[in-house]
């Protein structure tokens, strides 16, 4: 094992074990890279979002070995992770597509939406190597006929700016911003 990965693994494990020592819970939220524009524009709906089972939980998840995950017991999402991913992706897409008419699933009427984006989040976690990773399948459907316009898989990683869960969530937010870049290119 490289010295840098050994240090990152030790830091990661110390964070996990420190969480078991009766420390108060911390709650985290994914953030968009800015608000969607106000006003109208083409309607974009994001959702439903399907999460891999291992991340479909209130806790942040870290991969501490090639085939082993650690659940951060006292470090949790501030809300439903799938809904948060949909909200952040909708806001990011609104900025990229220059529309204020973005919705997260479920929305009231399909008539207001011209493109629906579904997401299958297969990976979204931090690793002992100091990176956050994402693997997401996405599809764009033209409404109202639900014609498939694009279908791709997005895989990327982002180095954490520092140690800690806050840096992990910031890196995951950056990955979602780049996912929105890829989806926006697929819609155009």
C-alpha positions as CSV (number, residue, x, y, z in Angstrom):
1,X,0.0,0.0,0.0
2,X,1.3,3.5,-0.9
3,X,2.1,5.9,2.0
4,X,-0.6,8.4,0.8
5,X,-3.3,5.7,0.7
6,X,-2.2,4.4,4.1
7,X,-2.6,7.9,5.6
8,X,-6.0,8.4,3.8
9,X,-7.2,5.0,5.1
10,X,-6.1,5.8,8.7
11,X,-7.8,9.2,8.5
12,X,-11.0,7.6,7.2
13,X,-11.0,4.8,9.8
14,X,-10.4,7.3,12.6
15,X,-13.4,9.4,11.4
16,X,-15.6,6.2,11.4
17,X,-14.5,5.1,14.8
18,X,-14.7,8.6,16.3
19,X,-18.4,8.5,15.2
20,X,-19.0,5.5,17.4
21,X,-17.7,7.2,20.5
22,X,-20.9,9.0,21.4
23,X,-20.2,12.1,19.4
24,X,-23.3,14.0,18.3
25,X,-24.8,13.3,14.9
26,X,-23.9,15.6,12.0
27,X,-26.2,16.1,9.0
28,X,-25.2,16.9,5.4
29,X,-26.9,18.2,2.3
30,X,-25.8,18.0,-1.3
31,X,-25.7,21.4,-3.0
32,X,-26.2,22.7,-6.5
33,X,-23.6,24.9,-8.1
34,X,-26.1,27.7,-8.0
35,X,-29.8,28.3,-8.4
36,X,-31.7,27.7,-11.5
37,X,-32.7,30.8,-13.4
38,X,-36.1,32.3,-12.5
39,X,-38.9,32.5,-15.0
40,X,-40.0,30.1,-17.7
41,X,-38.4,28.1,-20.4
42,X,-38.5,24.5,-21.6
43,X,-39.9,22.2,-18.9
44,X,-37.4,19.7,-17.4
45,X,-38.3,17.1,-14.9
46,X,-35.8,15.0,-12.9
47,X,-36.8,11.7,-11.6
48,X,-37.5,9.2,-10.5
49,X,-34.1,8.6,-9.0
50,X,-33.2,5.0,-8.1
51,X,-30.4,4.4,-5.6
52,X,-28.1,1.3,-5.3
53,X,-29.1,-0.5,-2.1
54,X,-25.9,0.2,-0.3
55,X,-26.4,4.0,-0.4
56,X,-30.2,3.9,0.0
57,X,-29.8,4.7,3.7
58,X,-29.6,7.8,6.0
59,X,-25.8,7.4,6.6
60,X,-22.9,8.4,4.5
61,X,-21.0,5.4,3.0
62,X,-17.3,4.9,2.5
63,X,-15.4,2.2,0.8
64,X,-12.5,1.3,3.1
65,X,-11.2,-1.8,1.2
66,X,-11.8,-3.1,-2.4
67,X,-14.8,-5.2,-1.4
68,X,-15.8,-3.6,1.9
69,X,-17.9,-0.6,2.9
70,X,-18.1,1.3,6.1
71,X,-21.3,3.1,7.2
72,X,-20.7,6.4,9.0
73,X,-23.1,6.0,11.9
74,X,-23.1,9.6,13.2
75,X,-22.8,11.3,9.8
76,X,-26.1,11.3,8.0
77,X,-27.9,12.9,5.1
78,X,-30.2,15.7,6.1
79,X,-33.1,14.2,4.1
80,X,-33.9,11.6,1.6
81,X,-30.9,11.1,-0.6
82,X,-32.8,10.3,-3.8
83,X,-34.9,13.4,-3.4
84,X,-31.8,15.5,-2.7
85,X,-30.1,14.1,-5.9
86,X,-33.2,15.0,-7.9
87,X,-33.4,18.5,-6.5
88,X,-29.7,19.3,-7.0
89,X,-29.7,17.8,-10.5
90,X,-32.8,19.8,-11.5
91,X,-31.3,23.0,-10.3
92,X,-28.0,22.2,-12.1
93,X,-29.8,21.4,-15.3
94,X,-31.9,24.6,-15.1
95,X,-28.7,26.6,-15.0
96,X,-27.1,24.7,-17.9
97,X,-30.3,24.7,-20.1
98,X,-31.2,28.3,-19.1
99,X,-34.7,27.5,-17.8
100,X,-36.5,28.2,-14.6
101,X,-39.1,25.6,-15.4
102,X,-37.4,22.6,-13.6
103,X,-39.2,20.1,-11.5
104,X,-38.3,17.1,-9.3
105,X,-40.3,14.0,-9.4
106,X,-43.2,13.7,-8.8
107,X,-44.6,16.8,-10.5
108,X,-48.3,17.7,-11.0
109,X,-48.7,17.5,-14.8
110,X,-46.6,16.1,-17.6
111,X,-47.9,18.9,-19.9
112,X,-45.5,21.3,-18.2
113,X,-42.5,19.1,-18.9
114,X,-40.8,18.6,-22.3
115,X,-37.9,16.4,-21.1
116,X,-37.9,13.9,-18.3
117,X,-34.6,12.6,-16.9
118,X,-34.4,9.4,-14.9
119,X,-31.4,8.5,-12.9
120,X,-30.0,5.2,-11.7
121,X,-27.3,6.0,-9.1
122,X,-25.1,2.8,-9.0
123,X,-22.3,4.3,-7.0
124,X,-22.0,7.4,-4.8
125,X,-19.5,7.1,-2.0
126,X,-16.1,8.1,-0.7
127,X,-13.0,6.0,-0.8
128,X,-9.9,5.4,1.3
129,X,-7.9,6.8,-1.6
130,X,-9.3,10.3,-0.9
131,X,-11.7,10.4,-3.8
132,X,-15.5,10.5,-4.1
133,X,-16.9,8.4,-6.9
134,X,-20.1,8.3,-8.9
135,X,-21.6,5.9,-11.5
136,X,-25.0,6.9,-12.8
137,X,-27.1,5.7,-15.6
138,X,-29.3,8.4,-17.0
139,X,-32.0,8.6,-19.6
140,X,-33.8,11.5,-21.3
141,X,-37.4,11.0,-22.5
142,X,-39.2,13.5,-24.7
143,X,-42.7,14.1,-23.3
144,X,-45.6,13.7,-23.8
145,X,-44.9,10.6,-25.9
146,X,-42.1,9.3,-23.7
147,X,-39.8,8.8,-26.6
148,X,-36.2,7.9,-25.5
149,X,-33.8,10.7,-26.7
150,X,-30.6,9.7,-24.9
151,X,-29.3,7.0,-22.6
152,X,-25.8,7.0,-21.2
153,X,-23.7,6.0,-18.2
154,X,-21.7,8.6,-16.4
155,X,-18.6,7.6,-14.3
156,X,-16.3,10.1,-12.6
157,X,-14.3,10.8,-9.4
158,X,-13.4,13.9,-7.5
159,X,-10.5,14.3,-5.1
160,X,-11.5,15.5,-1.7
161,X,-10.2,19.0,-0.9
162,X,-9.5,17.9,2.7
163,X,-10.2,15.1,5.2
164,X,-13.7,14.8,6.6
165,X,-17.3,14.2,5.7
166,X,-18.0,17.8,4.7
167,X,-15.3,17.6,2.0
168,X,-16.8,14.3,0.9
169,X,-20.2,15.8,0.4
170,X,-18.7,18.8,-1.4
171,X,-16.9,16.4,-3.8
172,X,-20.1,14.5,-4.3
173,X,-21.9,17.8,-5.1
174,X,-19.2,18.6,-7.7
175,X,-19.7,15.1,-9.3
176,X,-23.5,15.8,-9.6
177,X,-22.7,19.1,-11.3
178,X,-20.6,17.3,-13.9
179,X,-23.4,14.7,-14.3
180,X,-25.7,17.6,-15.1
181,X,-23.1,18.8,-17.7
182,X,-23.3,15.4,-19.4
183,X,-27.1,15.3,-19.3
184,X,-27.5,18.8,-20.7
185,X,-25.2,17.9,-23.6
186,X,-27.4,14.8,-24.2
187,X,-30.6,17.0,-24.3
188,X,-29.1,19.4,-26.8
